[in-house]
């Protein structure tokens, strides 16, 4: 299935921050790469924060997403981003999220279907695909990212393990 036929899934507006464990274990360069990638997402969908809840100008509170880990599937052909996602999800607890980026258009269909399937089966912690967004890597901030991976499109996924209780 073509990525062009896939719908974009965004479940509300979210405040996203890196978990303390991730901040402690990842080198600063990788943390910076994650922040640069997250900055590509539209501001009306997402805003980075370091402190849990975020209020917008209308006083509405946005759901906070705690990113526990990241899968960098840029430059990898399908099904590698999905396989790396499955392995990384083993270390994500209920209520925590995994941030996945990929450049292969087939990854969008694969990861979306994987998350949908987890909700239809008797999985202990079903997966909620909170953000499924496509961005173009053409801004000045992503020049380093673009030259390293030679791509124009990045697929972003934030997958949250839900508590089945």
N, C-alpha and C positions, 0 to 999 in steps of 0.2 A: 504494500500500500504506500502510495506517495505521501510524503510529509505535507504536500500542499493540500491534501484532502483531510488532514487532521485538524480538528478544532483546537483552539487554544483554550486551555483550562486554567482559570485563575479563580480560586475560591476566596473571594473577598480581598480586602487590603490587609497587608501584613507588615509588622515590624520584625525585622530579622536581625539576629545577632549570633556571633560565634560563641559556642559554649566555652566555659572557662577551661575545661580539659583540652579542647582543641587549641585554644590560645596558648596553653602551657606546653603542649607537645609539638606543635608545628613551628618550623623556623619562620622568622619574620617575613622572609621573601615569599613563602607559600601563603601566609596570611594576607599579604599585600596582593598577591595574584587573585585570591578568593574575593577580596574586597573590590578589585578592579572589575572582575567578572560580574559581581553582584551590582556594581554601579551601572552596568549596561542595561539592567532591567528598568522599565519605565517607573518614574517616581510615583505615579498614581496607583501602582500595584504594590509597591514595596518601598520601604525605607529602612536603611541600616540604623541600628541603635545599639547601645551598649547596656541598656538598662531595662529590659523587660517590656512593659507596656508603653505604647506611644499614643499620644492624643493628637488628632489633627485640628485644624482651625475651627471646625464645627463642634469640637468637643467629643467626637466619637473615639472610642478606644478600639485599636486594631489588635487582632490576634498576634501574639508573639511567637515566632518560630525560632527554636534553638537549633542551630546547625551543629551537629556532633562530628561530622566528617564530610569529606568531599571526594568525589570520584572525578578525575580529570580524564575524560574520554576523547579529548580533542585529538584529531589525527588518527584515531583508531577506527577500523572498519567494523561494521556490524558482524557479529553479535558481541564483540569485546566490551563495549560500554555497558551493555546489559549484564554480562557475566561479572564484570568488576562491581557493578551495582549490587548484585545478589550477594557477593562475598562481603562487601562493606556493610550491608544491612544486618549481617550477623552481629555486628558490634554496636548497633543502634538500639537503644531501649525504647519502650513505649513512651510516646510523648516527645521523643527527639526526632530530628530530621537529618536527612542526608541530602547534600547538594551535589547534583550531577551536571556536568557540562559535556557536550558531545558535538561533533561536527558532521557526523554521518547522518543524513536525513532519515535513514531507516531506524535510527535509534529512537526517534520520536514515536514511531508506531510501536516498536518493541517495548519501550519502557512504559508507555501508556497502557498497552495491553497487559503487561505484567502486573501493574498496579490494579487494573480493573479485575483481573483474574483473582488477585488476593482477596478482593472484597466478595467475590462470588463463592469462594471455597470456605472451608472451615479453618482458615488460618488463625493461629492464636492471636497475632497482632496484624490485622489487615492494614494495607498500605493506602494512604491517602495522597494522591498526587495534588499537592497544594498549588504549585506553580509549574506550568508547562508553557514556556515562552520562547519565541525565536527572536534573536536580535542580530543585527548586522554589525560586524566588527569593522567599522570604518571611521570611528572617531579618533581624534588625536591621542586620547588616553589609551587606546588599544593598539597603537602602532606596534609596540613590542610584541603583544600577543599575536597580532595578525602576521607579522613578519616571521615569527617563530613557527607558526602552524599553517601559514598561507591559506587561510579560509576567510570567507566573507560572511558566513552564517554560523552562529553558535546556538545550540539548543540548550536551554536551561531547564532543569527539573529540580524541584524541592519535594522530596518524598518524606512523609511523616508516618511513623509507625503509630497506629492508634491503639488505645487501650480497649480491648474487646469486652471488658467487664461492664 
